[in-house]
Amino acid sequence: MSVFSRAFKKETVNNYLAADSHMKRILTTRDLIGLGVGTVIGTGIFILPGHEAAQNAGPAVSVAFLLAAIFSGLSGMAFAEFSSAMPVAGSAYSYGSVVYGEIIGWLLGWSLILEYFLAVSAISTGSSAYFGNLLTVFNIHLPPAIMSGPMEGGVINLFAVLIILIVTMILSRGLNTSRNIENGAVILKVAILGLFIIGGSFFIKHTNYVPFYPKEFRTGLFGLHGITAATASIIFAFLGFDTIAAHAAEVKNPQKTMVRGIIGTVLISALLYVLFSIVLTGMVHYTKLGVDDPAAFALQAIGQTQFSVIITVGALIGMFTAILALVYASSRLTYSFGRDGLLPHSLGKISAGSHLPVNALILAVIIECVFAGLIPLNTLASLINAGTLLAFMFINFGILFLRKRTDLSHDGFKVPGYPVVPFIAGMLSLLLITQLPKETLEMFLIWLLLGIIWYFAYGIRHSKLS
């Protein structure tokens, strides 16, 4: 067999099912929605509406969030069909290995591991900014050296590292403890967001909506570049639903539960994002929202300092739940690589006592702490979208191949409008990739090249398929 043929050799679902059989299937629809909303309603809702309004779309950022939600819903259905047909760990990595071949699966997994690691680090960095804002309300000012990394004039973002370590301690206590904390925190977070949306609506100035889509952003085809650029960046905000697929090996009745969890997450998150963006840009002019804590800033700007403390606490809870869900997902993906031999086999071991991939969790946390402590938020966030969109593109197009497989079960959820809907969603993914900044695409290409080098230097020789 040639190297090329070997690289595109396909894995079988039965092998994955056998390898994951020792993982407990205890997650329900409510748990999946808790994990999904816990991830999606994190940094995305508390930071991105302000950033994208100031830099790309003005008040029309709410339209960008709606478009991102529609696109994410289409891609979410593709993930739901894959996870229904293949209820295994690994998300797009495992799906790609079965449908396209091992090297494509590896590159999708390599892209997702970048997404998850950087997302954890980016959200923890954002939470550090909100924590610093909360302390200033009480006239407490921490030294800049421990609130930012070297690239921002500090030494280490200590709070960003500490929150990741706290999450790790919770995860190490087992899945039951983690999901109970996640579900409770999500309910509290959504309640606080509801307070902001309802309370903030009384302080809306309609003049802040004029112009709704500012002239300086009307570039490109039909003048829509500002909105499409914002939409491409906002995909980061919806990355939570694809992490749900990473837990398919631990879900009860995955044929029904996965689609309910994914679609429920998209619908709830879309409603909260759009309403939040409308209220935020109505309270404060979009030109002033390019800060890391726009919600708290907006409330302080209208003299509601006490209420801004509640929102800041809500933001910290939201980011905490997002970090918990993403560390959970990143450890499962790292475990999948070790399970299949593409990374050292020790990462694919499950602890007999806790039923957790302890080695994979430790490695993921170490990398995430380094990124969070030393690298600024904007640098982290810029790369996350590229990995997400690449996975979306291959998974949407993958539905066209999945339906033709006679060795897989097709009794669960199916994407409606086949083959038109998955094809359109795949093309939209490709279009949004082209809207990302040139520097982001260049850095992402370097990451993919590193992945290819690792695969041919190590992975192809140690893979179980060999």
C-alpha positions as CSV (number, residue, x, y, z in Angstrom):
1,M,0.0,0.0,0.0
2,S,1.4,3.4,-1.0
3,V,1.8,6.2,1.6
4,F,-0.9,8.1,-0.1
5,S,-3.4,5.2,0.0
6,R,-2.4,4.5,3.6
7,A,-3.0,8.1,4.7
8,F,-6.6,8.0,3.2
9,K,-7.4,4.6,4.8
10,K,-10.8,4.8,6.5
11,E,-11.4,3.9,10.2
12,T,-14.5,1.8,11.1
13,V,-17.2,2.9,13.5
14,N,-17.2,-0.5,15.2
15,N,-13.6,0.0,16.2
16,Y,-14.5,3.4,17.8
17,L,-17.5,1.9,19.5
18,A,-15.4,-0.9,21.0
19,A,-12.7,1.6,22.1
20,D,-15.2,3.9,23.8
21,S,-17.3,1.1,25.4
22,H,-15.8,1.7,28.8
23,M,-17.2,5.3,29.0
24,K,-20.4,5.7,30.9
25,R,-23.5,6.8,28.9
26,I,-25.2,9.1,31.5
27,L,-25.7,12.5,29.7
28,T,-29.3,13.6,28.9
29,T,-30.8,16.3,26.6
30,R,-30.8,18.7,29.5
31,D,-27.2,18.0,30.2
32,L,-26.2,18.6,26.6
33,I,-28.1,21.8,26.4
34,G,-26.4,22.8,29.7
35,L,-23.0,22.0,28.2
36,G,-23.9,23.7,24.9
37,V,-25.4,26.9,26.3
38,G,-22.7,26.9,28.9
39,T,-20.1,27.1,26.2
40,V,-21.9,29.3,23.6
41,I,-23.1,31.9,26.2
42,G,-19.7,32.7,27.5
43,T,-17.1,35.1,26.1
44,G,-19.2,35.4,22.9
45,I,-22.1,37.2,24.5
46,F,-20.1,39.3,26.9
47,I,-17.3,40.4,24.6
48,L,-18.0,39.9,20.9
49,P,-21.1,42.1,20.5
50,G,-19.1,45.1,21.5
51,H,-15.9,44.2,19.5
52,E,-17.8,43.5,16.3
53,A,-20.1,46.5,16.6
54,A,-17.1,48.8,17.0
55,Q,-14.9,47.2,14.3
56,N,-17.1,45.7,11.6
57,A,-20.9,46.3,11.7
58,G,-22.1,48.9,14.1
59,P,-25.7,48.2,15.4
60,A,-26.1,45.8,12.5
61,V,-24.0,43.4,14.6
62,S,-27.4,41.9,15.7
63,V,-27.9,40.9,12.0
64,A,-24.5,39.3,12.0
65,F,-25.4,37.3,15.1
66,L,-28.7,36.1,13.5
67,L,-26.8,35.1,10.3
68,A,-24.2,33.2,12.4
69,A,-27.0,31.5,14.2
70,I,-28.7,30.4,11.0
71,F,-25.5,29.1,9.6
72,S,-24.6,27.4,12.9
73,G,-28.0,25.8,12.9
74,L,-27.4,24.3,9.5
75,S,-24.0,23.0,10.5
76,G,-25.4,21.8,13.8
77,M,-27.8,19.6,12.0
78,A,-24.9,18.0,10.1
79,F,-23.1,17.3,13.4
80,A,-26.4,15.9,14.8
81,E,-26.7,13.4,11.9
82,F,-23.1,12.4,12.2
83,S,-23.3,11.9,16.0
84,S,-26.5,10.0,15.6
85,A,-24.9,7.6,13.1
86,M,-21.6,7.5,15.0
87,P,-22.1,8.0,18.7
88,V,-18.4,8.0,19.5
89,A,-15.9,10.4,21.1
90,G,-13.8,12.7,18.9
91,S,-16.4,14.8,17.1
92,A,-15.3,15.9,13.6
93,Y,-12.0,14.1,14.0
94,S,-13.7,10.7,14.3
95,Y,-16.3,11.5,11.7
96,G,-13.7,12.6,9.2
97,S,-11.6,9.5,9.8
98,V,-14.6,7.3,8.9
99,V,-15.9,9.2,5.9
100,Y,-12.8,10.8,4.3
101,G,-9.8,8.8,5.6
102,E,-7.4,9.1,8.5
103,I,-5.4,12.1,7.3
104,I,-8.4,14.3,6.7
105,G,-9.8,13.2,10.1
106,W,-6.5,14.0,11.7
107,L,-6.4,17.5,10.1
108,L,-9.9,18.2,11.3
109,G,-9.0,17.0,14.8
110,W,-5.8,19.1,14.6
111,S,-7.9,22.1,13.7
112,L,-10.4,21.4,16.5
113,I,-7.7,21.0,19.1
114,L,-6.4,24.4,18.2
115,E,-10.0,25.7,18.5
116,Y,-10.6,24.2,21.9
117,F,-7.2,25.0,23.4
118,L,-7.3,28.6,22.2
119,A,-11.0,29.0,23.1
120,V,-10.4,28.0,26.7
121,S,-7.4,30.4,26.9
122,A,-9.3,33.3,25.2
123,I,-12.4,32.9,27.5
124,S,-10.2,32.8,30.6
125,T,-8.4,35.9,29.4
126,G,-11.7,37.6,28.9
127,S,-12.9,36.6,32.4
128,S,-9.7,38.1,33.8
129,A,-10.7,41.5,32.2
130,Y,-14.1,41.3,33.8
131,F,-12.7,40.3,37.1
132,G,-10.4,43.3,37.0
133,N,-13.4,45.5,36.2
134,L,-15.3,44.1,39.2
135,L,-12.4,44.8,41.6
136,T,-12.2,48.4,40.4
137,V,-15.8,49.0,41.4
138,F,-14.7,48.2,45.0
139,N,-11.6,50.4,44.5
140,I,-9.2,47.4,44.4
141,H,-6.5,47.6,41.8
142,L,-4.3,44.6,41.2
143,P,-0.8,45.1,39.7
144,P,-0.8,45.0,35.9
145,A,2.0,42.5,36.0
146,I,-0.3,39.8,37.2
147,M,-3.3,40.8,35.1
148,S,-1.8,40.6,31.6
149,G,0.9,38.6,29.7
150,P,4.3,39.8,28.4
151,M,2.8,40.9,25.0
152,E,0.7,43.4,26.9
153,G,3.3,44.7,29.2
154,G,2.7,42.4,32.1
155,V,4.3,39.2,33.4
156,I,1.4,36.7,33.5
157,N,-2.4,36.8,33.4
158,L,-2.6,35.1,36.8
159,F,-6.4,35.1,37.2
160,A,-6.8,33.5,33.7
161,V,-4.6,30.6,34.8
162,L,-6.3,30.2,38.2
163,I,-9.8,29.8,36.7
164,I,-8.6,27.0,34.4
165,L,-7.0,25.3,37.4
166,I,-10.3,25.6,39.4
167,V,-12.2,24.1,36.5
168,T,-9.7,21.2,36.3
169,M,-10.3,20.4,40.0
170,I,-14.0,20.2,39.4
171,L,-13.7,18.0,36.3
172,S,-11.3,15.7,38.2
173,R,-14.2,14.9,40.6
174,G,-16.1,13.1,37.9
175,L,-18.8,13.7,35.3
176,N,-21.7,13.8,37.7
177,T,-20.2,16.7,39.7
178,S,-19.2,18.6,36.6
179,R,-22.6,18.4,34.9
180,N,-24.5,19.4,38.1
181,I,-22.4,22.5,38.5
182,E,-22.6,23.3,34.8
183,N,-26.4,23.0,34.8
184,G,-26.9,25.2,37.9
185,A,-24.5,27.9,36.7
186,V,-26.2,28.0,33.3
187,I,-29.6,28.7,34.8
188,L,-28.2,31.5,36.9
189,K,-26.3,33.0,33.9
190,V,-29.4,33.0,31.7
191,A,-31.4,34.7,34.5
192,I,-28.8,37.5,34.7
193,L,-28.8,38.0,31.0
194,G,-32.6,38.3,31.1
195,L,-32.2,41.1,33.7
196,F,-29.7,42.9,31.4
197,I,-32.0,42.6,28.3
198,I,-35.1,43.7,30.2
199,G,-33.5,46.4,32.4
200,G,-31.2,47.7,29.6
201,S,-34.1,48.2,27.2
202,F,-35.3,51.1,29.4
203,F,-32.1,53.0,28.7
204,I,-32.0,52.6,24.9
205,K,-31.5,55.8,22.9
206,H,-32.9,55.3,19.4
207,T,-30.3,57.8,18.0
208,N,-27.6,55.2,18.8
209,Y,-29.2,53.0,16.0
210,V,-28.6,55.7,13.4
211,P,-27.0,54.7,11.1
212,F,-27.9,51.1,11.7
213,Y,-25.2,49.9,9.3
214,P,-22.5,52.6,9.2
215,K,-21.1,53.8,5.9
216,E,-17.5,53.0,6.8
217,F,-18.3,49.3,7.0
218,R,-20.1,49.1,3.6
219,T,-17.3,47.7,1.5
220,G,-16.9,44.6,-0.7
221,L,-19.6,42.9,-2.7
222,F,-22.9,44.8,-2.3
223,G,-21.4,46.7,0.5
224,L,-21.8,43.7,2.9
225,H,-18.2,43.0,3.8
226,G,-18.7,44.5,7.3
227,I,-21.6,42.2,8.1
228,T,-20.0,39.1,6.6
229,A,-16.7,39.9,8.3
230,A,-18.5,40.2,11.6
231,T,-20.4,37.0,10.9
232,A,-17.2,35.1,10.3
233,S,-15.7,36.4,13.5
234,I,-18.9,35.6,15.5
235,I,-18.8,31.9,14.5
236,F,-16.4,31.8,17.5
237,A,-19.4,32.6,19.7
238,F,-21.3,29.5,18.5
239,L,-18.6,27.0,18.8
240,G,-20.3,25.4,21.7
241,F,-22.7,23.2,19.8
242,D,-20.0,21.3,18.0
243,T,-18.3,20.5,21.3
244,I,-21.6,18.7,22.2
245,A,-20.7,16.1,19.5
246,A,-17.4,15.4,21.4
247,H,-19.5,13.8,24.2
248,A,-21.5,11.4,22.0
249,A,-19.8,8.4,23.6
250,E,-21.3,9.4,27.0
251,V,-24.9,10.2,25.9
252,K,-28.0,8.2,26.6
253,N,-30.0,7.4,23.4
254,P,-27.7,9.4,21.1
255,Q,-29.9,9.0,18.1
256,K,-32.5,11.3,19.6
257,T,-30.6,13.1,22.4
258,M,-27.8,14.6,20.3
259,V,-30.0,16.5,17.8
260,R,-32.2,17.8,20.7
261,G,-29.1,19.0,22.5
262,I,-27.5,20.7,19.5
263,I,-30.6,22.4,18.0
264,G,-31.8,23.4,21.5
265,T,-28.5,25.1,22.1
266,V,-28.5,27.0,18.8
267,L,-32.1,28.3,19.3
268,I,-31.6,29.4,22.9
269,S,-28.2,31.0,22.2
270,A,-29.5,32.8,19.0
271,L,-32.3,34.4,20.9
272,L,-30.1,35.6,23.7
273,Y,-27.4,36.9,21.4
274,V,-29.7,38.9,19.1
275,L,-31.6,40.5,22.0
276,F,-28.4,41.3,23.9
277,S,-26.8,42.9,20.8
278,I,-29.9,45.1,20.1
279,V,-30.0,46.3,23.7
280,L,-26.2,46.9,24.0
281,T,-25.9,49.0,20.9
282,G,-29.0,50.9,21.9
283,M,-27.6,51.8,25.3
284,V,-24.2,53.1,24.1
285,H,-22.9,54.3,20.7
286,Y,-21.2,51.5,18.8
287,T,-17.9,53.5,18.5
288,K,-17.4,53.2,22.3
289,L,-17.9,49.4,22.6
290,G,-14.5,48.2,21.5
291,V,-13.5,47.0,25.0
292,D,-13.1,43.6,26.6
293,D,-16.1,44.2,29.0
294,P,-18.7,46.1,26.9
295,A,-21.7,45.1,28.9
296,A,-20.3,46.3,32.2
297,F,-18.9,49.4,30.4
298,A,-22.4,50.2,29.0
299,L,-24.0,50.0,32.4
300,Q,-21.3,52.2,33.9
301,A,-21.8,54.7,31.0
302,I,-25.5,55.2,31.9
303,G,-24.8,55.5,35.6
304,Q,-26.0,52.0,36.6
305,T,-22.8,51.0,38.4
306,Q,-24.5,48.7,40.9
307,F,-26.3,46.8,38.2
308,S,-23.0,46.6,36.3
309,V,-21.6,44.5,39.2
310,I,-24.5,42.0,38.7
311,I,-23.7,41.8,35.0
312,T,-20.0,41.4,35.7
313,V,-20.8,38.5,38.1
314,G,-23.0,37.0,35.4
315,A,-20.2,37.3,32.8
316,L,-17.8,35.6,35.2
317,I,-20.3,32.8,35.7
318,G,-20.9,32.5,32.0
319,M,-17.2,32.3,31.2
320,F,-16.7,29.8,33.9
321,T,-19.3,27.5,32.4
322,A,-17.8,27.9,29.0
323,I,-14.3,27.1,30.2
324,L,-15.6,24.0,32.1
325,A,-17.4,22.7,28.9
326,L,-14.4,23.4,26.6
327,V,-11.8,21.9,28.9
328,Y,-14.1,18.9,29.1
329,A,-14.3,18.7,25.3
330,S,-10.6,19.3,24.6
331,S,-9.6,16.5,27.0
332,R,-12.0,14.1,25.1
333,L,-10.5,15.1,21.8
334,T,-7.0,14.7,23.1
335,Y,-8.0,11.3,24.4
336,S,-9.3,10.3,21.0
337,F,-5.9,11.1,19.4
338,G,-4.2,8.9,22.0
339,R,-6.8,6.2,21.7
340,D,-6.0,5.9,18.0
341,G,-2.2,6.3,18.3
342,L,-1.9,9.6,16.4
343,L,-0.6,11.1,19.7
344,P,1.2,9.0,22.4
345,H,-1.0,6.1,23.6
346,S,-0.8,7.2,27.2
347,L,-3.2,10.0,26.3
348,G,-5.8,7.4,25.4
349,K,-6.0,5.8,28.8
350,I,-9.1,6.1,31.0
351,S,-8.7,6.1,34.8
352,A,-10.4,3.0,36.3
353,G,-11.6,4.9,39.3
354,S,-13.0,8.2,37.8
355,H,-13.6,6.9,34.2
356,L,-11.8,10.1,33.0
357,P,-9.0,10.5,30.5
358,V,-6.7,11.9,33.2
359,N,-3.5,12.1,31.1
360,A,-5.3,13.9,28.2
361,L,-6.9,16.3,30.7
362,I,-3.5,17.2,32.3
363,L,-1.9,17.9,28.9
364,A,-4.8,20.0,27.7
365,V,-4.8,22.1,30.9
366,I,-1.0,22.7,30.8
367,I,-1.2,24.0,27.2
368,E,-4.4,26.1,27.9
369,C,-2.7,27.7,31.0
370,V,0.4,28.6,29.0
371,F,-1.7,30.3,26.3
372,A,-4.0,32.0,28.8
373,G,-1.2,33.3,31.0
374,L,1.0,34.7,28.2
375,I,-1.0,35.6,25.0
376,P,-3.5,38.5,24.5
377,L,-7.2,37.8,23.9
378,N,-7.3,39.3,20.3
379,T,-4.4,37.1,19.2
380,L,-6.1,34.0,20.6
381,A,-9.6,34.7,19.2
382,S,-8.4,35.4,15.6
383,L,-7.3,31.8,15.1
384,I,-10.3,30.0,16.6
385,N,-12.7,30.8,13.8
386,A,-10.5,29.2,11.1
387,G,-10.4,25.8,12.8
388,T,-14.2,25.9,13.5
389,L,-15.1,26.9,9.9
390,L,-12.9,24.2,8.3
391,A,-14.5,21.5,10.5
392,F,-18.0,22.9,9.6
393,M,-17.1,22.7,5.9
394,F,-16.0,19.1,5.9
395,I,-18.8,17.9,8.1
396,N,-21.5,19.6,6.0
397,F,-20.0,18.1,2.8
398,G,-19.5,14.9,4.6
399,I,-23.2,14.3,4.8
400,L,-23.2,13.7,1.1
401,F,-20.8,10.8,1.7
402,L,-22.4,9.6,4.9
403,R,-25.8,8.9,3.3
404,K,-24.2,6.5,0.8
405,R,-22.5,4.4,3.5
406,T,-24.4,1.1,3.9
407,D,-22.3,0.0,6.9
408,L,-23.7,2.7,9.1
409,S,-27.0,3.1,10.9
410,H,-29.3,5.7,9.4
411,D,-32.2,5.3,11.8
412,G,-31.6,8.5,13.7
413,F,-31.8,12.2,12.8
414,K,-31.2,13.2,9.1
415,V,-30.5,16.7,7.8
416,P,-33.6,17.9,5.9
417,G,-33.3,19.0,2.3
418,Y,-30.6,16.6,1.4
419,P,-28.4,17.1,-0.6
420,V,-29.1,20.8,-1.1
421,V,-29.0,22.0,2.5
422,P,-25.7,20.3,3.5
423,F,-24.1,21.5,0.2
424,I,-25.2,25.1,0.7
425,A,-24.0,25.0,4.4
426,G,-20.6,23.6,3.2
427,M,-20.3,26.4,0.6
428,L,-21.2,29.0,3.2
429,S,-18.4,27.7,5.5
430,L,-16.0,28.1,2.6
431,L,-17.2,31.7,2.0
432,L,-16.8,32.6,5.6
433,I,-13.3,31.2,5.6
434,T,-12.4,33.7,2.8
435,Q,-13.7,36.5,5.0
436,L,-11.2,35.9,7.8
437,P,-8.2,38.3,8.0
438,K,-5.2,37.4,5.8
439,E,-2.9,37.1,8.8
440,T,-5.3,34.6,10.5
441,L,-5.4,32.4,7.4
442,E,-1.6,32.5,7.1
443,M,-1.1,31.4,10.8
444,F,-3.8,28.7,10.4
445,L,-2.0,27.4,7.2
446,I,1.2,27.1,9.3
447,W,-0.7,25.2,11.9
448,L,-2.1,22.8,9.3
449,L,1.4,22.3,7.8
450,L,2.7,21.4,11.3
451,G,-0.1,18.9,11.6
452,I,0.8,17.3,8.3
453,I,4.5,17.0,9.3
454,W,3.5,15.4,12.7
455,Y,1.1,13.0,10.9
456,F,3.8,11.7,8.5
457,A,6.6,11.8,11.0
458,Y,4.7,10.1,13.9
459,G,1.0,9.5,13.5
460,I,1.0,7.3,10.4
461,R,3.6,4.9,11.9
462,H,1.9,4.6,15.4
463,S,-1.8,4.7,14.3
464,K,-3.9,1.7,15.1
465,L,-4.8,1.5,11.4
466,S,-1.1,0.6,10.8
